[in-house]
Amino acid sequence: MKKITVLLLFGTFFLNNIQAQVYTVKKSNVNTKYSDFGITYYGDTAVVFSSSRKNKFTKNRLWAKNKQPYLDLYLGSLDKEGKIVDVKYFSKELNSKFHESNVAFSKDFKTIYFSRNNYLDKRTRNNKSGINLIQLYRAQINDNGIWSDIEPLPFNSDNYQTGHPVLNNKGDKLYFVSDMPGSIGLTDIYVVAINTDGSFGKPKNLGSTINTKNSELFPFIDENDVLYYASNGLNATSDLDIYMAKPDKKNNYSSPVRLKSPINSDKDDFAFVLKKGGKQGFLSSNREGGKGDDDIYRFLVKIVKPIKVVESPCIDVIKGIAVNKETHQPLVGVKIFLINNKKVPVDSLVTTSDGVFKFKTDCGKSYNVIGNIKGFKPESKSPATIDNKLKKRTLEFIPEFVIKNKKTLVKINKIYFNNNSSLLTNKAKIELLKVVKLMNKYPNMKIKAASYTDLRGARKYNLWLSERRAKSTVTYLIAMGINPHRITYKGYGETQLVSKCSNGVQCTEREYQLDRRTEFIIVNLEAIK
């Protein structure tokens, strides 16, 4: 009988003289079957949020794309537990017949910034394609408690979007989202200075450390100037995840870190906000178990005090791939069981076309993973990575480094490509899991994927082909959870042959294959010393 092999990859973290934040997420009581999202604290006892729920003012005008009423702003009070109660229509002066959402307040709560369709004084303005875009507006509250003097911000344009405002703790910087000229991706996060007279400086893009080629949305700045935001450009899926980035003394942000479950889920997660003091907050998500389209979730934050020594790593994620042990082909339909130390199954799933599986586990506990499919001999893997006979390791992850041509490389079995192809072979994917394991071991290590071709084919075409090979390897690493900011890639075509197959020399296919390869170069050696 054929054997099934279960390859494991463990995500670990260590607590060593650091503080850890533990989140508890709960459904909010204000959700409806419509869209509800985007909480902003309005002092300590109230919040403002966006919703497309029914109300008596807008007569439920429908938005053609999702057949829901336009968004309006709503006000809610906070009870002693932090729950939202007594929800009311926020302001008939600010809410229009179009979308309003995502607000920010000045420190004295006399000025509001908010997002709205490009609509003012009962007049809409469209871009060159006839589309009415989202814009940023500002208003002041008068002595009667009425919002008035609504004005568009000076850096708005009919031809690009601005929105999702948030102020820093001092109130002298406005962060927002836009696709204005000069943006890196679909939407980027910008910051602009607010002068003492209420005028604005020049908007500045936060740069490629924060922004990607996709969408960055819903920024939030806490009282320590830490940036939280949503992005779908830092993961391998199209879902929004929440990330955190800390500023240095020059206000340059560090590489973003993805917040762990339960803040992030396998769906869209966004609009993360913290109440002053950092002990509670809200986020928005369309995760499973919600009530409507997008829902509001409340979370509590518990600070774990510094721990000096932890004897063993805490495993919170077990990733792997189920393959045919003989052919190394990924197996579809394998039932994977997660077994605790009492030999009781605690979770299970079935692999899809790529054979990949992932379990979230309780920290500090040991597990077995067993794969089972008809026609194959079951095989068990544990954190010790041992087979059923308990005699030897089925697969050992022992990545090492090697010096080659004055460059430090990840030492793995060669990643080869088939002729005229940039598709990863199953053997290549197994080697890439070793690279992932190594990068998890050295969390600050950055690598460069360098890909090559053999001599056959036109030089220009080979350069293009090698670039595709490099990109396919990087894409797979990102899909396995590696931060894209830690990986670069470049194709070198036929410029660095390692075989004897130069011009005029006839070679076998195996000899040509030596040149069709990807190598991983360590670009910051200090991270692995």
C-alpha positions as CSV (number, residue, x, y, z in Angstrom):
1,M,0.0,0.0,0.0
2,K,1.2,3.5,-0.8
3,K,2.2,5.8,2.0
4,I,0.9,9.2,2.7
5,T,3.4,11.7,4.1
6,V,2.4,14.6,6.3
7,L,4.9,17.4,6.2
8,L,4.6,19.8,9.2
9,L,5.6,23.4,9.7
10,F,5.2,25.0,13.1
11,G,4.6,28.7,13.8
12,T,6.1,29.6,17.2
13,F,6.7,32.6,19.3
14,F,8.6,33.1,22.6
15,L,7.8,35.2,25.6
16,N,11.0,36.5,27.1
17,N,10.9,39.8,29.1
18,I,8.2,41.2,26.8
19,Q,4.5,42.0,27.3
20,A,2.0,40.1,25.3
21,Q,-1.5,41.3,24.5
22,V,-4.4,38.7,24.7
23,Y,-7.6,39.7,22.9
24,T,-11.1,38.5,23.6
25,V,-13.6,39.3,20.8
26,K,-17.3,39.5,21.3
27,K,-20.2,40.3,19.0
28,S,-21.7,43.8,19.4
29,N,-25.4,44.1,20.2
30,V,-26.0,46.9,17.6
31,N,-25.6,44.8,14.4
32,T,-28.4,44.5,11.9
33,K,-28.9,42.4,8.7
34,Y,-27.4,45.4,6.9
35,S,-23.8,46.8,6.9
36,D,-22.6,48.1,10.3
37,F,-19.0,49.1,10.7
38,G,-16.4,51.8,11.5
39,I,-16.6,52.7,15.2
40,T,-15.1,56.1,16.3
41,Y,-15.0,57.0,20.0
42,Y,-16.9,60.2,20.7
43,G,-15.4,61.0,24.1
44,D,-15.4,58.2,26.8
45,T,-19.1,57.5,26.8
46,A,-20.3,57.5,23.2
47,V,-19.4,56.2,19.7
48,V,-20.2,57.1,16.1
49,F,-20.5,54.4,13.5
50,S,-21.7,53.8,9.9
51,S,-24.8,51.7,9.0
52,S,-27.1,51.1,6.1
53,R,-30.0,50.2,8.4
54,K,-33.4,51.6,7.8
55,N,-34.2,55.1,9.0
56,K,-37.0,57.6,8.5
57,F,-34.8,60.3,6.9
58,T,-33.3,58.7,3.7
59,K,-36.3,56.5,2.8
60,N,-33.9,53.6,2.2
61,R,-32.5,54.6,-1.2
62,L,-30.7,51.5,-2.6
63,W,-27.1,51.3,-3.7
64,A,-27.1,49.5,-7.0
65,K,-24.0,47.3,-6.3
66,N,-25.2,45.6,-3.1
67,K,-28.9,46.4,-3.0
68,Q,-28.5,48.0,0.5
69,P,-29.5,51.5,1.6
70,Y,-26.8,54.2,1.6
71,L,-24.7,54.4,4.7
72,D,-25.5,57.0,7.4
73,L,-23.8,58.0,10.6
74,Y,-25.3,56.8,13.9
75,L,-24.6,57.7,17.6
76,G,-24.5,55.2,20.4
77,S,-23.9,55.5,24.1
78,L,-21.5,53.2,26.0
79,D,-22.7,51.5,29.2
80,K,-20.4,50.5,32.1
81,E,-19.3,47.3,30.3
82,G,-18.5,49.1,27.1
83,K,-21.5,47.9,25.2
84,I,-23.3,50.2,22.7
85,V,-26.8,51.2,23.8
86,D,-29.4,53.9,22.8
87,V,-28.5,54.0,19.1
88,K,-29.7,57.2,17.4
89,Y,-29.5,59.0,14.1
90,F,-26.3,61.1,14.4
91,S,-27.0,64.3,12.5
92,K,-29.5,65.1,9.7
93,E,-27.2,68.0,8.8
94,L,-24.2,65.7,8.1
95,N,-26.1,62.7,6.7
96,S,-27.2,63.2,3.1
97,K,-29.0,61.0,0.6
98,F,-25.6,59.5,-0.3
99,H,-23.0,57.6,1.7
100,E,-21.5,59.0,5.0
101,S,-19.0,57.0,7.0
102,N,-15.8,57.0,9.1
103,V,-15.5,60.1,11.2
104,A,-12.7,61.7,13.3
105,F,-13.1,64.4,16.0
106,S,-10.8,67.1,17.1
107,K,-9.6,67.0,20.8
108,D,-12.3,69.5,21.8
109,F,-15.0,67.6,19.8
110,K,-16.0,70.9,18.0
111,T,-14.6,69.8,14.6
112,I,-15.6,66.6,12.7
113,Y,-13.9,65.0,9.7
114,F,-16.0,62.5,7.7
115,S,-16.2,60.6,4.4
116,R,-19.1,61.3,2.0
117,N,-19.8,60.9,-1.6
118,N,-18.8,64.0,-3.6
119,Y,-21.9,65.9,-2.8
120,L,-22.3,69.4,-1.3
121,D,-25.0,72.1,-1.4
122,K,-27.4,69.7,-3.1
123,R,-24.9,69.2,-6.0
124,T,-23.1,66.1,-7.0
125,R,-19.7,66.1,-8.8
126,N,-18.5,63.1,-10.9
127,N,-15.1,62.1,-12.2
128,K,-14.3,61.9,-15.9
129,S,-15.9,58.5,-16.1
130,G,-19.1,59.8,-14.6
131,I,-18.5,58.1,-11.2
132,N,-19.3,59.9,-7.9
133,L,-16.3,59.3,-5.7
134,I,-15.9,59.4,-1.9
135,Q,-14.4,62.6,-0.5
136,L,-13.3,64.1,2.9
137,Y,-15.3,66.8,4.5
138,R,-15.0,69.0,7.6
139,A,-17.7,70.6,9.8
140,Q,-17.9,72.7,13.0
141,I,-20.4,72.4,15.8
142,N,-22.2,75.7,16.6
143,D,-23.5,77.1,19.9
144,N,-26.8,75.2,19.5
145,G,-25.1,71.9,19.1
146,I,-25.7,71.7,15.3
147,W,-23.1,70.6,12.8
148,S,-22.6,73.4,10.3
149,D,-20.1,75.0,7.9
150,I,-19.6,71.8,6.0
151,E,-16.6,72.1,3.6
152,P,-14.5,69.7,1.4
153,L,-10.9,69.4,2.3
154,P,-8.6,71.4,0.0
155,F,-6.7,68.3,-1.3
156,N,-9.9,66.7,-2.6
157,S,-10.4,66.2,-6.3
158,D,-13.3,65.1,-8.4
159,N,-10.9,62.6,-10.1
160,Y,-9.6,60.6,-7.1
161,Q,-10.9,59.5,-3.7
162,T,-10.1,60.6,-0.2
163,G,-11.6,59.0,2.9
164,H,-11.2,57.1,6.2
165,P,-10.0,60.0,8.4
166,V,-8.3,59.6,11.7
167,L,-6.4,62.2,13.9
168,N,-3.3,61.5,16.0
169,N,-3.4,62.1,19.8
170,K,-2.2,65.7,19.5
171,G,-4.7,66.5,16.8
172,D,-2.1,68.1,14.5
173,K,-2.0,65.3,11.9
174,L,-4.8,63.8,9.8
175,Y,-4.3,60.3,8.4
176,F,-6.5,59.3,5.5
177,V,-6.8,56.9,2.6
178,S,-6.6,58.0,-1.1
179,D,-5.8,56.8,-4.6
180,M,-4.5,60.3,-5.6
181,P,-1.7,60.5,-8.2
182,G,1.6,59.1,-6.8
183,S,-0.2,56.3,-4.9
184,I,1.6,52.9,-4.7
185,G,-1.5,50.7,-4.9
186,L,-5.2,50.8,-5.3
187,T,-5.6,52.9,-2.1
188,D,-2.8,54.2,0.1
189,I,-2.5,55.7,3.6
190,Y,-1.5,59.3,3.7
191,V,-0.8,61.9,6.4
192,V,-1.2,65.6,6.3
193,A,-0.2,68.3,8.9
194,I,-3.0,70.4,10.3
195,N,-1.8,74.0,11.0
196,T,-2.8,76.0,14.0
197,D,-5.1,78.2,11.8
198,G,-6.9,75.1,10.5
199,S,-5.1,75.0,7.2
200,F,-3.3,72.0,5.9
201,G,0.2,71.1,4.7
202,K,0.9,68.8,1.8
203,P,-0.3,65.2,2.0
204,K,2.5,62.7,2.4
205,N,2.3,59.0,1.4
206,L,3.4,56.7,4.2
207,G,5.6,54.8,1.7
208,S,6.1,51.3,0.6
209,T,6.8,49.9,4.1
210,I,3.1,50.5,4.9
211,N,1.4,50.7,1.5
212,T,1.3,47.9,-1.1
213,K,0.1,47.5,-4.7
214,N,-3.3,46.5,-3.3
215,S,-5.6,48.3,-0.8
216,E,-4.7,49.8,2.5
217,L,-7.7,51.1,4.4
218,F,-9.2,52.2,7.8
219,P,-6.1,53.6,9.5
220,F,-6.1,54.2,13.3
221,I,-3.5,56.0,15.4
222,D,-3.4,55.2,19.1
223,E,-2.2,57.5,21.9
224,N,1.4,56.2,21.4
225,D,1.3,57.0,17.6
226,V,1.1,53.3,16.8
227,L,-0.6,52.7,13.4
228,Y,-3.2,50.1,13.0
229,Y,-4.7,49.5,9.6
230,A,-6.3,47.0,7.2
231,S,-4.6,45.6,4.1
232,N,-5.1,42.9,1.5
233,G,-1.7,43.4,0.0
234,L,0.4,41.8,2.8
235,N,-1.2,38.3,2.6
236,A,-1.8,35.7,-0.1
237,T,-5.5,36.1,-0.2
238,S,-7.8,39.0,-1.2
239,D,-9.2,39.3,2.4
240,L,-8.5,42.3,4.5
241,D,-6.3,41.7,7.6
242,I,-5.5,44.1,10.5
243,Y,-1.8,45.1,10.9
244,M,0.2,47.1,13.4
245,A,3.3,49.3,12.7
246,K,5.3,51.2,15.3
247,P,7.0,54.6,14.6
248,D,10.6,55.3,15.4
249,K,12.0,58.6,16.7
250,K,11.9,60.0,13.1
251,N,8.2,58.9,12.7
252,N,9.2,56.2,10.2
253,Y,7.1,53.1,10.6
254,S,8.5,49.6,11.2
255,S,7.5,46.7,9.0
256,P,3.8,45.9,9.8
257,V,2.9,43.0,11.9
258,R,-0.3,41.0,11.4
259,L,-2.4,40.8,14.5
260,K,-3.3,37.2,15.5
261,S,-6.6,35.5,15.9
262,P,-9.2,36.3,17.2
263,I,-8.6,39.9,15.9
264,N,-8.0,38.5,12.4
265,S,-10.1,35.8,10.9
266,D,-10.3,34.0,7.6
267,K,-12.6,36.8,6.3
268,D,-12.3,40.6,6.0
269,D,-11.2,42.3,9.2
270,F,-10.9,46.1,9.4
271,A,-11.7,49.3,11.2
272,F,-9.7,48.5,14.4
273,V,-9.9,51.1,17.1
274,L,-8.7,51.3,20.7
275,K,-10.2,53.3,23.5
276,K,-7.7,55.5,25.4
277,G,-5.9,53.3,27.9
278,G,-5.7,50.4,25.4
279,K,-7.9,48.0,27.4
280,Q,-10.8,47.7,24.9
281,G,-11.9,48.6,21.5
282,F,-13.9,47.7,18.4
283,L,-13.3,46.2,15.0
284,S,-15.4,45.4,12.0
285,S,-15.6,42.1,10.1
286,N,-17.7,39.9,7.8
287,R,-16.5,36.7,9.5
288,E,-18.7,33.7,9.9
289,G,-21.4,33.9,12.6
290,G,-22.2,37.5,12.0
291,K,-25.7,39.0,11.7
292,G,-25.3,41.0,8.5
293,D,-23.0,42.0,5.7
294,D,-20.3,43.7,7.8
295,D,-20.7,43.6,11.6
296,I,-19.2,45.4,14.6
297,Y,-17.3,43.4,17.2
298,R,-16.1,44.5,20.6
299,F,-12.8,43.3,22.1
300,L,-11.1,43.4,25.4
301,V,-7.3,43.5,25.9
302,K,-5.5,41.7,28.6
303,I,-1.8,42.5,29.2
304,V,0.3,39.6,30.1
305,K,3.2,40.7,32.4
306,P,6.8,40.0,31.4
307,I,7.9,36.4,31.7
308,K,11.7,35.9,32.2
309,V,12.0,32.3,31.0
310,V,9.9,30.0,28.9
311,E,11.3,26.5,28.7
312,S,9.7,25.5,25.4
313,P,8.2,27.4,22.5
314,C,4.5,28.0,22.4
315,I,3.0,26.5,19.2
316,D,0.0,28.5,18.0
317,V,-0.1,27.4,14.3
318,I,0.5,24.0,12.7
319,K,0.8,24.1,9.0
320,G,1.7,21.4,6.6
321,I,1.1,19.6,3.3
322,A,-0.1,16.0,2.6
323,V,1.8,14.4,-0.2
324,N,2.3,10.9,-1.8
325,K,5.5,9.7,-0.1
326,E,6.8,8.1,-3.4
327,T,5.8,10.8,-5.9
328,H,5.7,13.9,-3.7
329,Q,2.4,14.8,-5.4
330,P,0.0,16.8,-3.1
331,L,-3.0,14.7,-2.1
332,V,-6.6,16.0,-2.4
333,G,-9.2,14.8,0.1
334,V,-6.9,13.7,2.9
335,K,-8.7,13.7,6.2
336,I,-6.2,15.4,8.6
337,F,-6.8,14.9,12.4
338,L,-5.3,17.0,15.1
339,I,-4.8,14.7,18.2
340,N,-4.1,16.0,21.7
341,N,-1.7,14.4,24.1
342,K,-4.6,12.2,25.5
343,K,-4.9,10.7,22.0
344,V,-8.3,12.5,21.5
345,P,-9.1,14.2,18.2
346,V,-9.7,17.9,18.8
347,D,-10.0,19.1,15.2
348,S,-10.0,17.9,11.6
349,L,-10.2,19.1,8.1
350,V,-9.9,17.8,4.5
351,T,-7.1,18.9,2.2
352,T,-7.9,20.6,-1.1
353,S,-6.0,20.6,-4.4
354,D,-2.7,21.9,-3.0
355,G,-2.7,19.4,-0.1
356,V,-2.0,22.2,2.4
357,F,-3.6,22.3,5.9
358,K,-3.5,24.6,8.9
359,F,-4.6,24.2,12.5
360,K,-4.7,26.8,15.2
361,T,-3.7,25.2,18.5
362,D,-3.6,26.1,22.2
363,C,-0.2,27.4,23.2
364,G,2.2,25.2,25.2
365,K,0.5,21.9,24.4
366,S,1.7,19.0,22.2
367,Y,-0.3,17.5,19.4
368,N,-0.2,14.7,16.9
369,V,-1.3,15.2,13.3
370,I,-2.6,12.1,11.4
371,G,-3.4,11.9,7.7
372,N,-5.8,9.3,6.4
373,I,-7.1,8.6,2.8
374,K,-8.4,5.5,1.2
375,G,-5.7,3.5,-0.6
376,F,-2.8,5.0,1.4
377,K,-1.2,3.9,4.7
378,P,-1.9,6.5,7.4
379,E,1.0,8.3,8.8
380,S,1.3,10.3,12.0
381,K,3.4,13.4,12.7
382,S,4.0,15.2,16.0
383,P,6.2,18.1,16.9
384,A,9.0,15.6,17.2
385,T,8.3,14.8,13.5
386,I,8.4,11.0,13.9
387,D,6.7,8.3,11.9
388,N,4.4,5.5,13.0
389,K,7.3,3.1,13.8
390,L,8.9,5.6,16.1
391,K,12.3,4.8,14.8
392,K,13.4,7.6,12.6
393,R,12.2,11.0,11.3
394,T,10.1,10.8,8.2
395,L,11.3,14.3,7.2
396,E,13.7,16.5,9.0
397,F,13.7,20.3,8.7
398,I,17.4,21.1,9.1
399,P,18.0,24.2,7.1
400,E,21.6,25.5,7.0
401,F,23.6,28.2,5.4
402,V,26.3,27.8,2.8
403,I,28.8,30.4,1.4
404,K,28.8,30.5,-2.4
405,N,30.6,33.1,-4.5
406,K,30.9,35.3,-1.4
407,K,27.1,35.1,-0.9
408,T,25.4,33.4,2.0
409,L,22.6,31.1,0.7
410,V,19.9,29.0,2.4
411,K,21.2,25.4,2.0
412,I,18.4,23.3,0.7
413,N,18.0,20.8,-2.1
414,K,18.0,22.6,-5.4
415,I,14.7,24.1,-6.5
416,Y,14.5,23.1,-10.2
417,F,12.0,24.0,-12.9
418,N,10.8,22.0,-15.9
419,N,11.9,23.2,-19.3
420,N,10.1,26.5,-20.4
421,S,8.0,26.5,-17.2
422,S,7.8,28.7,-14.1
423,L,5.4,26.4,-12.3
424,L,6.7,25.0,-9.0
425,T,7.1,21.2,-8.9
426,N,6.0,19.3,-5.8
427,K,9.6,18.6,-4.8
428,A,10.2,22.4,-5.0
429,K,7.3,23.1,-2.7
430,I,8.7,20.7,-0.1
431,E,12.0,22.6,-0.2
432,L,10.2,25.9,0.1
433,L,8.6,24.7,3.4
434,K,12.2,24.4,4.7
435,V,12.8,28.0,3.8
436,V,9.6,29.0,5.6
437,K,10.8,27.1,8.7
438,L,14.1,28.9,8.6
439,M,12.5,32.3,8.2
440,N,10.2,31.6,11.2
441,K,13.3,30.7,13.2
442,Y,15.0,34.0,12.3
443,P,12.1,36.4,12.2
444,N,14.2,39.4,11.2
445,M,16.0,37.6,8.3
446,K,15.4,38.9,4.8
447,I,16.1,36.9,1.7
448,K,16.3,37.5,-2.1
449,A,15.1,34.8,-4.5
450,A,17.4,34.6,-7.5
451,S,16.2,32.6,-10.5
452,Y,17.9,31.4,-13.6
453,T,17.3,29.6,-16.9
454,D,19.4,27.3,-19.1
455,L,20.9,28.6,-22.3
456,R,18.2,27.5,-24.7
457,G,15.9,30.2,-25.9
458,A,16.3,33.9,-26.7
459,R,18.2,35.9,-24.1
460,K,15.3,38.4,-23.6
461,Y,12.8,35.6,-23.2
462,N,15.0,33.8,-20.7
463,L,15.3,37.0,-18.6
464,W,11.5,37.2,-18.6
465,L,11.1,33.5,-17.8
466,S,13.6,33.7,-14.9
467,E,11.7,36.7,-13.5
468,R,8.5,34.6,-13.5
469,R,10.3,31.7,-11.8
470,A,11.5,34.0,-9.0
471,K,8.0,35.5,-8.6
472,S,6.4,32.0,-8.3
473,T,8.7,31.0,-5.5
474,V,8.1,34.2,-3.6
475,T,4.4,33.9,-4.1
476,Y,4.4,30.5,-2.5
477,L,6.4,31.7,0.5
478,I,3.9,34.5,1.1
479,A,1.1,32.0,0.8
480,M,2.7,30.0,3.6
481,G,2.7,33.1,5.9
482,I,5.9,34.9,5.2
483,N,5.7,38.8,5.3
484,P,6.2,40.1,1.8
485,H,8.4,42.9,3.1
486,R,11.0,40.2,4.0
487,I,11.4,38.9,0.5
488,T,12.7,40.3,-2.8
489,Y,13.2,38.6,-6.1
490,K,15.1,39.0,-9.4
491,G,15.5,36.9,-12.5
492,Y,18.9,36.6,-14.1
493,G,18.1,34.6,-17.2
494,E,21.0,32.6,-18.7
495,T,23.7,34.8,-17.2
496,Q,25.0,32.5,-14.5
497,L,25.2,28.9,-15.8
498,V,26.4,26.2,-13.4
499,S,26.4,23.4,-16.0
500,K,28.8,22.7,-18.8
501,C,26.0,23.5,-21.3
502,S,27.4,26.7,-22.8
503,N,27.0,27.6,-26.5
504,G,27.8,24.7,-28.8
505,V,27.8,22.0,-26.1
506,Q,25.0,19.4,-26.3
507,C,23.7,18.3,-23.0
508,T,21.1,15.9,-21.6
509,E,17.9,17.2,-20.1
510,R,19.2,16.5,-16.6
511,E,22.3,18.6,-17.3
512,Y,20.2,21.5,-18.6
513,Q,18.1,21.3,-15.5
514,L,21.0,22.3,-13.3
515,D,20.7,25.8,-14.7
516,R,16.9,26.1,-14.3
517,R,17.0,26.9,-10.6
518,T,16.1,29.3,-7.8
519,E,18.5,30.2,-4.9
520,F,17.8,32.2,-1.8
521,I,20.4,34.8,-0.7
522,I,20.5,36.2,2.8
523,V,20.5,40.0,2.5
524,N,21.0,40.9,6.2
525,L,23.6,38.6,7.7
526,E,23.3,40.3,11.1
527,A,19.9,38.7,11.5
528,I,21.3,35.2,11.6
529,K,24.5,35.6,13.6
